[in-house]
Each structure stands twice: as C-alpha cells, then as structure tokens.
Amino acid sequence: MEKGNKTIRNLLGFIDRSPTPFHAVQEMTGTLSDKGFNELKETDAWNLVPNGRYFLTRNDSSLIAFVVGSKPCEKFKIIGAHTDSPNLRLKPNAGYAKNGYLQLGVEVYGGVLLSTWTDRDLSLAGRVILAGKKKPISKLIRFEQTLLRIPQLAIHLNRDVNKKGLILNAQNHLPPIFSVQKKSAADEILKKMISRELKCRPADIIGLELSLYDTQPGTIAGPEGEFVFSGRLDNLASCHSAMQALTESTTKDPATRVIAFYDHEEVGSETAQGAGSPFLKDVLERISLDEGRESFLRALAKSFFISADMAHAVHPNYADKHDTEHMPLINAGPVIKSNAGQRYATDAVSSAWFESLCRKAKIPVQKFVVRSDLGCGSTIGPITAANLGIRTVDVGNPMLSMHSIREMAGAKDHLPLIKAFKEYFIA
Ligand code: ZN
C-alpha cells in the first residue's frame, strides 16, 4: 500500500474510533503512551527533563502534549487544533413518548448543517458518570449498533421541499425516533442499555453526556482514491496531522515542541478547557518554571503558533461564494487563511513564514480570504494569539461540506500537511 493511502486509512480509523472529543482524546493519549510520552496531572508536581516527552488532559476532552527542548525555555513551537465537531446532544431528561413513538430530545451543538443529520444511521456515544464507592467514576461509552433516526417527511407531504429547501425547527423537527411506544419509558430503556454496556446497575448512572453520531465509517473515494468522505474531518484531520508530526519528531531541538487540542471551539472556546482558557499558558509556564518568569516571557516572544483548522475549498456548483482570486482546490496543498477583521490570526509575516516552511517541505500552498460581502468564520488562532501574545498563522487543508455529518476532503492533502508540520518541529 502506498504511504499516502496508509496514512489516510490510519486517519479514517482514528476518526471512526473518535465519535466524541472524549474518544478522540482517549485515542490520542493511547498513541502518545505507545510512543513513549509520559502522562502528567495538573494536580501533581512535575519534574520535567530536557528532551522528555509528556502529555496531559483537561476534562478528558482537551489535550496538550509536548517534547521538552534541549533548552526547555528557549522557545515554543506550537500547533493548535480542536477536538470537537458540530453535532446533536441528548438533553438531560431526553426520553419522551409522542404519537406512538419513543423519542429523545436533543440540543444543537455548534453550527450543525442540520439537513445532513436526517435519514442517516445514527447512534450514541459520550461519557457516563457512575456513582462509585468513594467518588463518581467517568466512563466512555459508544454504542456500535444503529439506534436512532431523524426521518425526513415524505415528499408527498412536503411538496415544496425541493423549491423552498428543508426547513428544520431545532425543537420540533430534530428529536430522533428511538423506538415505538412500549411499557417502559425511553429513559428507562436507555439506562438499561447503558448499564448492560458498562456492566453496572441502572441506579448507578448519575450523569450523561451523550452525542449522536453517524455509524457509517469514513471511506476513500474517487476513481483514483483522491477523496476522503467522513464525519469530523473538521477538525480531527488537523489533530491527526499534528500528532503524527510531534510523535515522529525525534531531533534534539533546543525549542520545546507542543500540540494543544481544545474542546468547545465550535461553541466559542470560552470554557475551562477551551482555547479561551489558561490551559496552554499554564502548561508553558510550568515547563519554564525553573528558568524564572523573565526567561518564560522571553521564550514566548520568540515562539510561534500554527492554528490548524480545515479551510473552505471552492465548490464547483457554488463558485460564486468564493473570491475569484482565492479559490482553494482540494488536493492542491494546505491553505493559509487571512482576514482583515482578524477572524484569522495570520499576518504577512506569519504567512510568509508558513509559505517558506512549505517550500522547504516541497509542498504547494494556497491562500484563502472570504468574499468581502460575506462574513468570515473563525478559529482558535485569534483567541490563542490574544491569550499568549504569540505570532500566529491560520492554516488548514481544503475541504467541502464543512459541518455536514459527512464531510469531504482530499486524500492527497493529508500527507503534505504532515510534512509541513514535521518540517516545523524538526527545523
Ligand atoms: Zn474547525
């Protein structure tokens, strides 16, 4: 199997095993442990050594891993991304009976392309809190079997749908069908299923954070395998690229190399484990403690942050949604994103720096700026730049169907981005 294909299969396996940020972090901490990274706890004292490899998590949904430089406080080379993706989440008292069916109430998490969640084979995954003997225990859960569906109304009962578009009211039209009405209530059935899965008593279940996910695995597609179709490419593909680069970075670089993957980007990042939190700053400061505060601040001033998040490729059927001079193509290399309103943190200096990195790695690079008459999306780039005062570039691989339940990207874009990140961590 050619290397690109092997890497893509590895990426798709990672995404399939990561229906929620909790699962993504569990997957990545497993890989980091296998690659010789040691787990740290924020509550413990740290004894870091030069060239040591470490990782830690917050809320089991955000992750920071780093390789201490041969001069720990020289500077930091950081890549940031996010672990969360838009989806539908169960409400606390989710189950109810209606018109002969059992249904589950859901909330919308992030900017979901709602119509794509209809008529799909859905299931549930997330974390469950169990009453332990001394203190509550958190367990991850993922139902493999398809459990849920949000059926569309037949066209015969919605004659205008192809002209007017599918209008979905989040409260009325999104709750999936779970079962037909039975003697037991929906919540009771769900708790029994969870207790069977986790081998506990239903009464032990005291907390639930469950999301819906698509049970269809990701796939390589196109006549030459040039595409990937999968959920959560935004932004697990970027996490995967940065992880590969860090775990394979073995040089005795004086700089400390860091990856920071945050939960809650899709809902604004202002949480205890989001990019708006002091998580990364706290970790960088602790890496530098022995050297004193001035050395830490000097190191920050020399540091660099790559904010890695997927970019908007031009859609052939809607090309007028792009500025004609900024139309990133799939399989044509990573995209540098900029915005005068600073929705992306890129400036001429950071853009030129990333471009020269790509030149060294011998990969092409593209540029994106949103049409001047359209609003611009954002990333963790500006938030982290403002928090740390570090020069930042916003980059990412081009994709289509962003925030759909099943997104589309280029199979030939993934390896080049890993190459660029490796160049960064090795240089
Ligand atoms: Zn994203």
Residues whose N, C-alpha, C, O or C-beta is under 5 A from the ligand:
A	BS01	ZN	D234 N235 D309 M310
